[in-house]
């Protein structure tokens, strides 16, 4: 009998709980991302927040992907250290973080660093840092296309901010960033309709800027659920993140149009059997993202088990198959939300050809690397 895809031959050498990266599946997902982007690596600006791993950045650079999107200064530094040519920090850079970004520009002169702005105060933070460190920083106007988390709605005030960026010494207006994270309907038709409606004002705003003589070099659009939709428009840069590792939260919703493979697995072991139909695993909410209701993780060996209790280090499952499992037995779980799950682990055990041979640090799990 052929072993299951998640089987690890030398599993006994891996302490649990552990994060496993399946290299072949990551490669499959990266190739599928490139295919959806029409085979053009220049159209991709993947978000690194999902994996925070330098080795995965290196894999993408080998494929010709040179631009990346990040959520933290540490992620930006990680990308530059591996050789990324262009890094967008998709987070308003205020306080000392603006100076940290400028320090990165000094430390890695071969990388173009940019951030986003949706207010004049944010532009002033970036300008002061650029001037103090004598570097040029790119700035994208952050558009609110319906999520209402950050961003400014298209209009006169937004156009004014673009002119402020353009006219500020050592700041370089790079384009528009618009994230539609509020659009995640299961139906592709509904997603497409909502996405197109959300981006119509953004597209009109870009035309307005161009009419005012402003060069809009890039429109960075969307996340994972709308990745394939934005890919249909050649004038947009695509920034999916979860697609690299995938999870069952998205996998259950988009099996047809986004057929990515789960590539990150949580290894847990049975540590107790407290009752006839219960098993306890060493997978508490310090090891898997706890912000969603149960099931927060789906076990390949027990997909229908019911989570009845989870604490910091324990997960109690109820199942009529409890008698099939012995203390010390390993289970393999796919998280519902992989991005925050990965950041709970300091390293990932890399699985190739059914074995683990190396470990990859989750490099940007730390908020600070050197800067």
BELLINDA-V508125 format. One line per field, one symbol per residue. phi: phi as a letter, one per 40 degrees, with the letter a starting at -180 (. if undefined). psi: psi as a letter, one per 40 degrees, with the letter a starting at -180 (. if undefined). A space follows every 50 residues. Layout:
phi->???
psi->???
This chain:
phi->.cccdccbcbcccbcbcabbbcdcccccccccdccccggbccccbccccc bfbcccdcccccchcbbbbbbbcccccdcccchccabbccadcbgccccc cccccccbccbcbbbbabacccccdccccccccfbbbcbbccccbhcfbb hbcdicccccccccdcccdgbbcbibbbbbccbaccccccdccccccccd ccccccccccccgccbcabcbgbcdbdcccccbccbcbbcbcdcbgaccc dccbcccbccbdbbbccbbcbabchdbbbbbcbcccbadcccccccabcc cacbcbcbaabcbbbbbbaccdccbbcgccbbbcccbcdccdccbcabcc bbfgbbbabbccdccccbbbb
psi->hhiidehhdfdeehiiiihhhhddddddddddddddeeehdeehgihedd dfhdddddddddeeheiiiieidddddddddeehdhhhhfhhgiaddddd dddddddgeehhhiaiheidddddddddddddefihhihhhhhhfedfdi iiihadddddddddddehhehhhdahhhhfeehfidhddddddddddded dddddddddddeehhgdihhhaaddedddddeheeiihfidddddiiedd dddfddegfihhehihhiiheiggidfiihifgaeeeiheeiiiheihhd egdeihhehhadeihhihieedeehiheiiihihidhdddddeehdihhh hhfeiheihhigdedidhcd.
